[in-house]
Amino acid sequence: MNPLVICPTCQKQEPIHDVLTAQSNQNVIYTCNQCHHTVRNIETSKG
Ligand SMILES: [Zn+2]
């Protein structure tokens, strides 16, 4: 099962493991491979 993430800018759907980068401080950075839109510190489902 591959959860998909939709880019808020270009609407491209990509597997979450391809576009999310986990940081050492448990923050997660989303980077779109198509338009290179970046979102820092996005929220995850983990409480
Ligand atoms: Zn994009």
mmCIF file of the protein (N, C-alpha, C, O) and its ligand, coordinates in Angstrom:
data_MODEL
# 
_entry.id   MODEL 
# 
loop_
_entity.id 
_entity.type 
_entity.pdbx_number_of_molecules 
1 polymer     1 
2 non-polymer 1 
# 
_entity_poly.entity_id                      1 
_entity_poly.type                           'polypeptide(L)' 
_entity_poly.nstd_linkage                   no 
_entity_poly.nstd_monomer                   no 
_entity_poly.pdbx_seq_one_letter_code       MNPLVICPTCQKQEPIHDVLTAQSNQNVIYTCNQCHHTVRNIETSKG 
_entity_poly.pdbx_seq_one_letter_code_can   MNPLVICPTCQKQEPIHDVLTAQSNQNVIYTCNQCHHTVRNIETSKG 
_entity_poly.pdbx_strand_id                 A 
# 
loop_
_entity_poly_seq.entity_id 
_entity_poly_seq.num 
_entity_poly_seq.mon_id 
_entity_poly_seq.hetero 
1 1  MET n 
1 2  ASN n 
1 3  PRO n 
1 4  LEU n 
1 5  VAL n 
1 6  ILE n 
1 7  CYS n 
1 8  PRO n 
1 9  THR n 
1 10 CYS n 
1 11 GLN n 
1 12 LYS n 
1 13 GLN n 
1 14 GLU n 
1 15 PRO n 
1 16 ILE n 
1 17 HIS n 
1 18 ASP n 
1 19 VAL n 
1 20 LEU n 
1 21 THR n 
1 22 ALA n 
1 23 GLN n 
1 24 SER n 
1 25 ASN n 
1 26 GLN n 
1 27 ASN n 
1 28 VAL n 
1 29 ILE n 
1 30 TYR n 
1 31 THR n 
1 32 CYS n 
1 33 ASN n 
1 34 GLN n 
1 35 CYS n 
1 36 HIS n 
1 37 HIS n 
1 38 THR n 
1 39 VAL n 
1 40 ARG n 
1 41 ASN n 
1 42 ILE n 
1 43 GLU n 
1 44 THR n 
1 45 SER n 
1 46 LYS n 
1 47 GLY n 
# 
loop_
_struct_asym.id 
_struct_asym.entity_id 
A 1 
B 2 
# 
loop_
_chem_comp.id 
_chem_comp.type 
_chem_comp.mon_nstd_flag 
ALA 'L-peptide linking' y 
ARG 'L-peptide linking' y 
ASN 'L-peptide linking' y 
ASP 'L-peptide linking' y 
CYS 'L-peptide linking' y 
GLN 'L-peptide linking' y 
GLU 'L-peptide linking' y 
GLY 'peptide linking'   y 
HIS 'L-peptide linking' y 
ILE 'L-peptide linking' y 
LEU 'L-peptide linking' y 
LYS 'L-peptide linking' y 
MET 'L-peptide linking' y 
PRO 'L-peptide linking' y 
SER 'L-peptide linking' y 
THR 'L-peptide linking' y 
TYR 'L-peptide linking' y 
VAL 'L-peptide linking' y 
ZN  non-polymer         . 
# 
_pdbx_entity_nonpoly.entity_id   2 
_pdbx_entity_nonpoly.name        ? 
_pdbx_entity_nonpoly.comp_id     ZN 
# 
_pdbx_nonpoly_scheme.asym_id         B 
_pdbx_nonpoly_scheme.entity_id       2 
_pdbx_nonpoly_scheme.mon_id          ZN 
_pdbx_nonpoly_scheme.ndb_seq_num     1 
_pdbx_nonpoly_scheme.pdb_seq_num     101 
_pdbx_nonpoly_scheme.auth_seq_num    101 
_pdbx_nonpoly_scheme.pdb_mon_id      ZN 
_pdbx_nonpoly_scheme.auth_mon_id     ZN 
_pdbx_nonpoly_scheme.pdb_strand_id   A 
_pdbx_nonpoly_scheme.pdb_ins_code    . 
# 
loop_
_atom_site.group_PDB 
_atom_site.id 
_atom_site.type_symbol 
_atom_site.label_atom_id 
_atom_site.label_alt_id 
_atom_site.label_comp_id 
_atom_site.label_asym_id 
_atom_site.label_entity_id 
_atom_site.label_seq_id 
_atom_site.pdbx_PDB_ins_code 
_atom_site.Cartn_x 
_atom_site.Cartn_y 
_atom_site.Cartn_z 
_atom_site.occupancy 
_atom_site.B_iso_or_equiv 
_atom_site.pdbx_formal_charge 
_atom_site.auth_seq_id 
_atom_site.auth_comp_id 
_atom_site.auth_asym_id 
_atom_site.auth_atom_id 
_atom_site.pdbx_PDB_model_num 
ATOM   1   N  N  . MET A 1 1  ? 0.842  -1.202 0.000   1.00 0.00 ? 1   MET A N  1 
ATOM   2   C  CA . MET A 1 1  ? 0.000  0.000  0.000   1.00 0.00 ? 1   MET A CA 1 
ATOM   3   C  C  . MET A 1 1  ? 0.873  1.245  0.000   1.00 0.00 ? 1   MET A C  1 
ATOM   4   O  O  . MET A 1 1  ? 1.715  1.427  0.879   1.00 0.00 ? 1   MET A O  1 
ATOM   5   N  N  . ASN A 1 2  ? 0.663  2.101  -0.995  1.00 0.00 ? 2   ASN A N  1 
ATOM   6   C  CA . ASN A 1 2  ? 1.432  3.326  -1.089  1.00 0.00 ? 2   ASN A CA 1 
ATOM   7   C  C  . ASN A 1 2  ? 0.524  4.543  -0.973  1.00 0.00 ? 2   ASN A C  1 
ATOM   8   O  O  . ASN A 1 2  ? -0.170 4.900  -1.925  1.00 0.00 ? 2   ASN A O  1 
ATOM   9   N  N  . PRO A 1 3  ? 0.529  5.171  0.180   1.00 0.00 ? 3   PRO A N  1 
ATOM   10  C  CA . PRO A 1 3  ? -0.252 6.396  0.333   1.00 0.00 ? 3   PRO A CA 1 
ATOM   11  C  C  . PRO A 1 3  ? 0.231  7.462  -0.638  1.00 0.00 ? 3   PRO A C  1 
ATOM   12  O  O  . PRO A 1 3  ? 1.435  7.610  -0.844  1.00 0.00 ? 3   PRO A O  1 
ATOM   13  N  N  . LEU A 1 4  ? -0.684 8.198  -1.232  1.00 0.00 ? 4   LEU A N  1 
ATOM   14  C  CA . LEU A 1 4  ? -0.314 9.229  -2.181  1.00 0.00 ? 4   LEU A CA 1 
ATOM   15  C  C  . LEU A 1 4  ? -0.466 10.608 -1.554  1.00 0.00 ? 4   LEU A C  1 
ATOM   16  O  O  . LEU A 1 4  ? -1.345 10.853 -0.727  1.00 0.00 ? 4   LEU A O  1 
ATOM   17  N  N  . VAL A 1 5  ? 0.426  11.497 -1.981  1.00 0.00 ? 5   VAL A N  1 
ATOM   18  C  CA . VAL A 1 5  ? 0.347  12.888 -1.561  1.00 0.00 ? 5   VAL A CA 1 
ATOM   19  C  C  . VAL A 1 5  ? 0.081  13.731 -2.801  1.00 0.00 ? 5   VAL A C  1 
ATOM   20  O  O  . VAL A 1 5  ? 0.701  13.530 -3.846  1.00 0.00 ? 5   VAL A O  1 
ATOM   21  N  N  . ILE A 1 6  ? -0.836 14.665 -2.678  1.00 0.00 ? 6   ILE A N  1 
ATOM   22  C  CA . ILE A 1 6  ? -1.164 15.540 -3.803  1.00 0.00 ? 6   ILE A CA 1 
ATOM   23  C  C  . ILE A 1 6  ? -0.527 16.901 -3.586  1.00 0.00 ? 6   ILE A C  1 
ATOM   24  O  O  . ILE A 1 6  ? -0.735 17.542 -2.556  1.00 0.00 ? 6   ILE A O  1 
ATOM   25  N  N  . CYS A 1 7  ? 0.251  17.334 -4.565  1.00 0.00 ? 7   CYS A N  1 
ATOM   26  C  CA . CYS A 1 7  ? 0.887  18.639 -4.480  1.00 0.00 ? 7   CYS A CA 1 
ATOM   27  C  C  . CYS A 1 7  ? -0.167 19.742 -4.512  1.00 0.00 ? 7   CYS A C  1 
ATOM   28  O  O  . CYS A 1 7  ? -1.029 19.754 -5.391  1.00 0.00 ? 7   CYS A O  1 
ATOM   29  N  N  . PRO A 1 8  ? -0.100 20.660 -3.560  1.00 0.00 ? 8   PRO A N  1 
ATOM   30  C  CA . PRO A 1 8  ? -1.084 21.743 -3.510  1.00 0.00 ? 8   PRO A CA 1 
ATOM   31  C  C  . PRO A 1 8  ? -0.913 22.754 -4.643  1.00 0.00 ? 8   PRO A C  1 
ATOM   32  O  O  . PRO A 1 8  ? -1.812 23.552 -4.906  1.00 0.00 ? 8   PRO A O  1 
ATOM   33  N  N  . THR A 1 9  ? 0.225  22.719 -5.304  1.00 0.00 ? 9   THR A N  1 
ATOM   34  C  CA . THR A 1 9  ? 0.497  23.685 -6.365  1.00 0.00 ? 9   THR A CA 1 
ATOM   35  C  C  . THR A 1 9  ? 0.153  23.133 -7.744  1.00 0.00 ? 9   THR A C  1 
ATOM   36  O  O  . THR A 1 9  ? -0.563 23.775 -8.512  1.00 0.00 ? 9   THR A O  1 
ATOM   37  N  N  . CYS A 1 10 ? 0.664  21.943 -8.056  1.00 0.00 ? 10  CYS A N  1 
ATOM   38  C  CA . CYS A 1 10 ? 0.474  21.414 -9.405  1.00 0.00 ? 10  CYS A CA 1 
ATOM   39  C  C  . CYS A 1 10 ? -0.469 20.209 -9.437  1.00 0.00 ? 10  CYS A C  1 
ATOM   40  O  O  . CYS A 1 10 ? -0.770 19.682 -10.508 1.00 0.00 ? 10  CYS A O  1 
ATOM   41  N  N  . GLN A 1 11 ? -0.925 19.782 -8.284  1.00 0.00 ? 11  GLN A N  1 
ATOM   42  C  CA . GLN A 1 11 ? -1.895 18.688 -8.165  1.00 0.00 ? 11  GLN A CA 1 
ATOM   43  C  C  . GLN A 1 11 ? -1.328 17.332 -8.557  1.00 0.00 ? 11  GLN A C  1 
ATOM   44  O  O  . GLN A 1 11 ? -2.085 16.379 -8.745  1.00 0.00 ? 11  GLN A O  1 
ATOM   45  N  N  . LYS A 1 12 ? -0.023 17.230 -8.683  1.00 0.00 ? 12  LYS A N  1 
ATOM   46  C  CA . LYS A 1 12 ? 0.573  15.951 -9.016  1.00 0.00 ? 12  LYS A CA 1 
ATOM   47  C  C  . LYS A 1 12 ? 0.494  14.999 -7.835  1.00 0.00 ? 12  LYS A C  1 
ATOM   48  O  O  . LYS A 1 12 ? 0.776  15.375 -6.698  1.00 0.00 ? 12  LYS A O  1 
ATOM   49  N  N  . GLN A 1 13 ? 0.106  13.762 -8.118  1.00 0.00 ? 13  GLN A N  1 
ATOM   50  C  CA . GLN A 1 13 ? 0.048  12.760 -7.064  1.00 0.00 ? 13  GLN A CA 1 
ATOM   51  C  C  . GLN A 1 13 ? 1.293  11.899 -7.093  1.00 0.00 ? 13  GLN A C  1 
ATOM   52  O  O  . GLN A 1 13 ? 1.670  11.370 -8.139  1.00 0.00 ? 13  GLN A O  1 
ATOM   53  N  N  . GLU A 1 14 ? 1.933  11.760 -5.936  1.00 0.00 ? 14  GLU A N  1 
ATOM   54  C  CA . GLU A 1 14 ? 3.135  10.944 -5.850  1.00 0.00 ? 14  GLU A CA 1 
ATOM   55  C  C  . GLU A 1 14 ? 3.111  10.130 -4.565  1.00 0.00 ? 14  GLU A C  1 
ATOM   56  O  O  . GLU A 1 14 ? 2.503  10.544 -3.578  1.00 0.00 ? 14  GLU A O  1 
ATOM   57  N  N  . PRO A 1 15 ? 3.764  8.984  -4.571  1.00 0.00 ? 15  PRO A N  1 
ATOM   58  C  CA . PRO A 1 15 ? 3.855  8.173  -3.354  1.00 0.00 ? 15  PRO A CA 1 
ATOM   59  C  C  . PRO A 1 15 ? 4.519  8.961  -2.233  1.00 0.00 ? 15  PRO A C  1 
ATOM   60  O  O  . PRO A 1 15 ? 5.480  9.697  -2.456  1.00 0.00 ? 15  PRO A O  1 
ATOM   61  N  N  . ILE A 1 16 ? 4.005  8.798  -1.055  1.00 0.00 ? 16  ILE A N  1 
ATOM   62  C  CA . ILE A 1 16 ? 4.444  9.619  0.072   1.00 0.00 ? 16  ILE A CA 1 
ATOM   63  C  C  . ILE A 1 16 ? 5.936  9.445  0.346   1.00 0.00 ? 16  ILE A C  1 
ATOM   64  O  O  . ILE A 1 16 ? 6.607  10.383 0.774   1.00 0.00 ? 16  ILE A O  1 
ATOM   65  N  N  . HIS A 1 17 ? 6.450  8.241  0.099   1.00 0.00 ? 17  HIS A N  1 
ATOM   66  C  CA . HIS A 1 17 ? 7.862  8.010  0.415   1.00 0.00 ? 17  HIS A CA 1 
ATOM   67  C  C  . HIS A 1 17 ? 8.782  8.685  -0.591  1.00 0.00 ? 17  HIS A C  1 
ATOM   68  O  O  . HIS A 1 17 ? 9.984  8.798  -0.352  1.00 0.00 ? 17  HIS A O  1 
ATOM   69  N  N  . ASP A 1 18 ? 8.221  9.142  -1.732  1.00 0.00 ? 18  ASP A N  1 
ATOM   70  C  CA . ASP A 1 18 ? 9.046  9.817  -2.729  1.00 0.00 ? 18  ASP A CA 1 
ATOM   71  C  C  . ASP A 1 18 ? 9.139  11.322 -2.502  1.00 0.00 ? 18  ASP A C  1 
ATOM   72  O  O  . ASP A 1 18 ? 10.054 11.973 -3.006  1.00 0.00 ? 18  ASP A O  1 
ATOM   73  N  N  . VAL A 1 19 ? 8.215  11.861 -1.761  1.00 0.00 ? 19  VAL A N  1 
ATOM   74  C  CA . VAL A 1 19 ? 8.141  13.315 -1.651  1.00 0.00 ? 19  VAL A CA 1 
ATOM   75  C  C  . VAL A 1 19 ? 8.342  13.834 -0.229  1.00 0.00 ? 19  VAL A C  1 
ATOM   76  O  O  . VAL A 1 19 ? 8.484  15.038 -0.016  1.00 0.00 ? 19  VAL A O  1 
ATOM   77  N  N  . LEU A 1 20 ? 8.354  12.933 0.731   1.00 0.00 ? 20  LEU A N  1 
ATOM   78  C  CA . LEU A 1 20 ? 8.552  13.376 2.103   1.00 0.00 ? 20  LEU A CA 1 
ATOM   79  C  C  . LEU A 1 20 ? 9.942  13.029 2.594   1.00 0.00 ? 20  LEU A C  1 
ATOM   80  O  O  . LEU A 1 20 ? 10.434 11.922 2.376   1.00 0.00 ? 20  LEU A O  1 
ATOM   81  N  N  . THR A 1 21 ? 10.570 13.988 3.261   1.00 0.00 ? 21  THR A N  1 
ATOM   82  C  CA . THR A 1 21 ? 11.876 13.765 3.853   1.00 0.00 ? 21  THR A CA 1 
ATOM   83  C  C  . THR A 1 21 ? 11.787 14.013 5.353   1.00 0.00 ? 21  THR A C  1 
ATOM   84  O  O  . THR A 1 21 ? 11.456 15.116 5.789   1.00 0.00 ? 21  THR A O  1 
ATOM   85  N  N  . ALA A 1 22 ? 12.077 13.000 6.128   1.00 0.00 ? 22  ALA A N  1 
ATOM   86  C  CA . ALA A 1 22 ? 12.020 13.144 7.578   1.00 0.00 ? 22  ALA A CA 1 
ATOM   87  C  C  . ALA A 1 22 ? 13.303 13.782 8.089   1.00 0.00 ? 22  ALA A C  1 
ATOM   88  O  O  . ALA A 1 22 ? 14.407 13.412 7.689   1.00 0.00 ? 22  ALA A O  1 
ATOM   89  N  N  . GLN A 1 23 ? 13.132 14.734 8.969   1.00 0.00 ? 23  GLN A N  1 
ATOM   90  C  CA . GLN A 1 23 ? 14.278 15.402 9.559   1.00 0.00 ? 23  GLN A CA 1 
ATOM   91  C  C  . GLN A 1 23 ? 14.590 14.800 10.927  1.00 0.00 ? 23  GLN A C  1 
ATOM   92  O  O  . GLN A 1 23 ? 13.759 14.112 11.520  1.00 0.00 ? 23  GLN A O  1 
ATOM   93  N  N  . SER A 1 24 ? 15.787 15.066 11.411  1.00 0.00 ? 24  SER A N  1 
ATOM   94  C  CA . SER A 1 24 ? 16.211 14.493 12.683  1.00 0.00 ? 24  SER A CA 1 
ATOM   95  C  C  . SER A 1 24 ? 15.370 14.989 13.853  1.00 0.00 ? 24  SER A C  1 
ATOM   96  O  O  . SER A 1 24 ? 15.277 14.331 14.889  1.00 0.00 ? 24  SER A O  1 
ATOM   97  N  N  . ASN A 1 25 ? 14.761 16.155 13.674  1.00 0.00 ? 25  ASN A N  1 
ATOM   98  C  CA . ASN A 1 25 ? 13.934 16.705 14.742  1.00 0.00 ? 25  ASN A CA 1 
ATOM   99  C  C  . ASN A 1 25 ? 12.473 16.310 14.589  1.00 0.00 ? 25  ASN A C  1 
ATOM   100 O  O  . ASN A 1 25 ? 11.582 16.940 15.158  1.00 0.00 ? 25  ASN A O  1 
ATOM   101 N  N  . GLN A 1 26 ? 12.243 15.265 13.819  1.00 0.00 ? 26  GLN A N  1 
ATOM   102 C  CA . GLN A 1 26 ? 10.920 14.692 13.617  1.00 0.00 ? 26  GLN A CA 1 
ATOM   103 C  C  . GLN A 1 26 ? 10.011 15.565 12.770  1.00 0.00 ? 26  GLN A C  1 
ATOM   104 O  O  . GLN A 1 26 ? 8.843  15.229 12.577  1.00 0.00 ? 26  GLN A O  1 
ATOM   105 N  N  . ASN A 1 27 ? 10.522 16.677 12.260  1.00 0.00 ? 27  ASN A N  1 
ATOM   106 C  CA . ASN A 1 27 ? 9.751  17.415 11.283  1.00 0.00 ? 27  ASN A CA 1 
ATOM   107 C  C  . ASN A 1 27 ? 9.826  16.699 9.945   1.00 0.00 ? 27  ASN A C  1 
ATOM   108 O  O  . ASN A 1 27 ? 10.721 15.887 9.708   1.00 0.00 ? 27  ASN A O  1 
ATOM   109 N  N  . VAL A 1 28 ? 8.881  17.008 9.081   1.00 0.00 ? 28  VAL A N  1 
ATOM   110 C  CA . VAL A 1 28 ? 8.844  16.381 7.774   1.00 0.00 ? 28  VAL A CA 1 
ATOM   111 C  C  . VAL A 1 28 ? 8.753  17.471 6.709   1.00 0.00 ? 28  VAL A C  1 
ATOM   112 O  O  . VAL A 1 28 ? 7.971  18.414 6.828   1.00 0.00 ? 28  VAL A O  1 
ATOM   113 N  N  . ILE A 1 29 ? 9.562  17.322 5.677   1.00 0.00 ? 29  ILE A N  1 
ATOM   114 C  CA . ILE A 1 29 ? 9.530  18.284 4.588   1.00 0.00 ? 29  ILE A CA 1 
ATOM   115 C  C  . ILE A 1 29 ? 8.976  17.608 3.347   1.00 0.00 ? 29  ILE A C  1 
ATOM   116 O  O  . ILE A 1 29 ? 9.425  16.531 2.952   1.00 0.00 ? 29  ILE A O  1 
ATOM   117 N  N  . TYR A 1 30 ? 7.999  18.253 2.743   1.00 0.00 ? 30  TYR A N  1 
ATOM   118 C  CA . TYR A 1 30 ? 7.432  17.773 1.499   1.00 0.00 ? 30  TYR A CA 1 
ATOM   119 C  C  . TYR A 1 30 ? 8.046  18.531 0.336   1.00 0.00 ? 30  TYR A C  1 
ATOM   120 O  O  . TYR A 1 30 ? 8.078  19.761 0.336   1.00 0.00 ? 30  TYR A O  1 
ATOM   121 N  N  . THR A 1 31 ? 8.533  17.796 -0.655  1.00 0.00 ? 31  THR A N  1 
ATOM   122 C  CA . THR A 1 31 ? 9.072  18.436 -1.850  1.00 0.00 ? 31  THR A CA 1 
ATOM   123 C  C  . THR A 1 31 ? 8.477  17.766 -3.078  1.00 0.00 ? 31  THR A C  1 
ATOM   124 O  O  . THR A 1 31 ? 8.643  16.562 -3.268  1.00 0.00 ? 31  THR A O  1 
ATOM   125 N  N  . CYS A 1 32 ? 7.785  18.533 -3.911  1.00 0.00 ? 32  CYS A N  1 
ATOM   126 C  CA . CYS A 1 32 ? 7.202  18.005 -5.130  1.00 0.00 ? 32  CYS A CA 1 
ATOM   127 C  C  . CYS A 1 32 ? 8.297  17.788 -6.167  1.00 0.00 ? 32  CYS A C  1 
ATOM   128 O  O  . CYS A 1 32 ? 9.122  18.669 -6.406  1.00 0.00 ? 32  CYS A O  1 
ATOM   129 N  N  . ASN A 1 33 ? 8.297  16.607 -6.782  1.00 0.00 ? 33  ASN A N  1 
ATOM   130 C  CA . ASN A 1 33 ? 9.314  16.312 -7.777  1.00 0.00 ? 33  ASN A CA 1 
ATOM   131 C  C  . ASN A 1 33 ? 9.028  16.983 -9.113  1.00 0.00 ? 33  ASN A C  1 
ATOM   132 O  O  . ASN A 1 33 ? 9.902  17.044 -9.978  1.00 0.00 ? 33  ASN A O  1 
ATOM   133 N  N  . GLN A 1 34 ? 7.836  17.475 -9.282  1.00 0.00 ? 34  GLN A N  1 
ATOM   134 C  CA . GLN A 1 34 ? 7.476  18.065 -10.571 1.00 0.00 ? 34  GLN A CA 1 
ATOM   135 C  C  . GLN A 1 34 ? 7.681  19.578 -10.585 1.00 0.00 ? 34  GLN A C  1 
ATOM   136 O  O  . GLN A 1 34 ? 8.323  20.114 -11.488 1.00 0.00 ? 34  GLN A O  1 
ATOM   137 N  N  . CYS A 1 35 ? 7.132  20.263 -9.582  1.00 0.00 ? 35  CYS A N  1 
ATOM   138 C  CA . CYS A 1 35 ? 7.229  21.728 -9.569  1.00 0.00 ? 35  CYS A CA 1 
ATOM   139 C  C  . CYS A 1 35 ? 8.167  22.223 -8.480  1.00 0.00 ? 35  CYS A C  1 
ATOM   140 O  O  . CYS A 1 35 ? 8.424  23.421 -8.368  1.00 0.00 ? 35  CYS A O  1 
ATOM   141 N  N  . HIS A 1 36 ? 8.682  21.284 -7.670  1.00 0.00 ? 36  HIS A N  1 
ATOM   142 C  CA . HIS A 1 36 ? 9.641  21.606 -6.617  1.00 0.00 ? 36  HIS A CA 1 
ATOM   143 C  C  . HIS A 1 36 ? 9.058  22.507 -5.534  1.00 0.00 ? 36  HIS A C  1 
ATOM   144 O  O  . HIS A 1 36 ? 9.783  23.194 -4.815  1.00 0.00 ? 36  HIS A O  1 
ATOM   145 N  N  . HIS A 1 37 ? 7.758  22.488 -5.437  1.00 0.00 ? 37  HIS A N  1 
ATOM   146 C  CA . HIS A 1 37 ? 7.117  23.181 -4.331  1.00 0.00 ? 37  HIS A CA 1 
ATOM   147 C  C  . HIS A 1 37 ? 7.512  22.488 -3.029  1.00 0.00 ? 37  HIS A C  1 
ATOM   148 O  O  . HIS A 1 37 ? 7.542  21.260 -2.958  1.00 0.00 ? 37  HIS A O  1 
ATOM   149 N  N  . THR A 1 38 ? 7.810  23.269 -2.013  1.00 0.00 ? 38  THR A N  1 
ATOM   150 C  CA . THR A 1 38 ? 8.266  22.706 -0.746  1.00 0.00 ? 38  THR A CA 1 
ATOM   151 C  C  . THR A 1 38 ? 7.389  23.186 0.401   1.00 0.00 ? 38  THR A C  1 
ATOM   152 O  O  . THR A 1 38 ? 7.053  24.366 0.502   1.00 0.00 ? 38  THR A O  1 
ATOM   153 N  N  . VAL A 1 39 ? 7.032  22.254 1.247   1.00 0.00 ? 39  VAL A N  1 
ATOM   154 C  CA . VAL A 1 39 ? 6.281  22.593 2.451   1.00 0.00 ? 39  VAL A CA 1 
ATOM   155 C  C  . VAL A 1 39 ? 7.047  22.054 3.642   1.00 0.00 ? 39  VAL A C  1 
ATOM   156 O  O  . VAL A 1 39 ? 7.342  20.861 3.718   1.00 0.00 ? 39  VAL A O  1 
ATOM   157 N  N  . ARG A 1 40 ? 7.361  22.931 4.559   1.00 0.00 ? 40  ARG A N  1 
ATOM   158 C  CA . ARG A 1 40 ? 8.121  22.516 5.730   1.00 0.00 ? 40  ARG A CA 1 
ATOM   159 C  C  . ARG A 1 40 ? 7.200  22.276 6.919   1.00 0.00 ? 40  ARG A C  1 
ATOM   160 O  O  . ARG A 1 40 ? 6.147  22.897 7.065   1.00 0.00 ? 40  ARG A O  1 
ATOM   161 N  N  . ASN A 1 41 ? 7.640  21.355 7.755   1.00 0.00 ? 41  ASN A N  1 
ATOM   162 C  CA . ASN A 1 41 ? 6.949  21.095 9.014   1.00 0.00 ? 41  ASN A CA 1 
ATOM   163 C  C  . ASN A 1 41 ? 5.484  20.739 8.829   1.00 0.00 ? 41  ASN A C  1 
ATOM   164 O  O  . ASN A 1 41 ? 4.621  21.191 9.581   1.00 0.00 ? 41  ASN A O  1 
ATOM   165 N  N  . ILE A 1 42 ? 5.216  19.929 7.823   1.00 0.00 ? 42  ILE A N  1 
ATOM   166 C  CA . ILE A 1 42 ? 3.840  19.523 7.627   1.00 0.00 ? 42  ILE A CA 1 
ATOM   167 C  C  . ILE A 1 42 ? 3.403  18.591 8.752   1.00 0.00 ? 42  ILE A C  1 
ATOM   168 O  O  . ILE A 1 42 ? 4.215  17.901 9.369   1.00 0.00 ? 42  ILE A O  1 
ATOM   169 N  N  . GLU A 1 43 ? 2.124  18.593 8.993   1.00 0.00 ? 43  GLU A N  1 
ATOM   170 C  CA . GLU A 1 43 ? 1.602  17.753 10.057  1.00 0.00 ? 43  GLU A CA 1 
ATOM   171 C  C  . GLU A 1 43 ? 1.410  16.336 9.566   1.00 0.00 ? 43  GLU A C  1 
ATOM   172 O  O  . GLU A 1 43 ? 1.011  16.108 8.424   1.00 0.00 ? 43  GLU A O  1 
ATOM   173 N  N  . THR A 1 44 ? 1.695  15.395 10.430  1.00 0.00 ? 44  THR A N  1 
ATOM   174 C  CA . THR A 1 44 ? 1.446  14.006 10.103  1.00 0.00 ? 44  THR A CA 1 
ATOM   175 C  C  . THR A 1 44 ? 0.324  13.472 10.985  1.00 0.00 ? 44  THR A C  1 
ATOM   176 O  O  . THR A 1 44 ? -0.110 14.118 11.939  1.00 0.00 ? 44  THR A O  1 
ATOM   177 N  N  . SER A 1 45 ? -0.119 12.299 10.644  1.00 0.00 ? 45  SER A N  1 
ATOM   178 C  CA . SER A 1 45 ? -1.234 11.729 11.383  1.00 0.00 ? 45  SER A CA 1 
ATOM   179 C  C  . SER A 1 45 ? -0.824 11.310 12.794  1.00 0.00 ? 45  SER A C  1 
ATOM   180 O  O  . SER A 1 45 ? -1.665 11.120 13.673  1.00 0.00 ? 45  SER A O  1 
ATOM   181 N  N  . LYS A 1 46 ? 0.473  11.173 12.985  1.00 0.00 ? 46  LYS A N  1 
ATOM   182 C  CA . LYS A 1 46 ? 0.963  10.774 14.295  1.00 0.00 ? 46  LYS A CA 1 
ATOM   183 C  C  . LYS A 1 46 ? 0.767  11.899 15.304  1.00 0.00 ? 46  LYS A C  1 
ATOM   184 O  O  . LYS A 1 46 ? 1.186  13.034 15.077  1.00 0.00 ? 46  LYS A O  1 
ATOM   185 N  N  . GLY A 1 47 ? 0.126  11.568 16.418  1.00 0.00 ? 47  GLY A N  1 
ATOM   186 C  CA . GLY A 1 47 ? -0.171 12.574 17.414  1.00 0.00 ? 47  GLY A CA 1 
ATOM   187 C  C  . GLY A 1 47 ? 1.064  12.963 18.182  1.00 0.00 ? 47  GLY A C  1 
ATOM   188 O  O  . GLY A 1 47 ? 0.996  13.810 19.073  1.00 0.00 ? 47  GLY A O  1 
HETATM 189 ZN ZN . ZN  B 2 .  ? 3.986  20.162 -7.550  1.00 0.00 2 101 ZN  A ZN 1 
# 
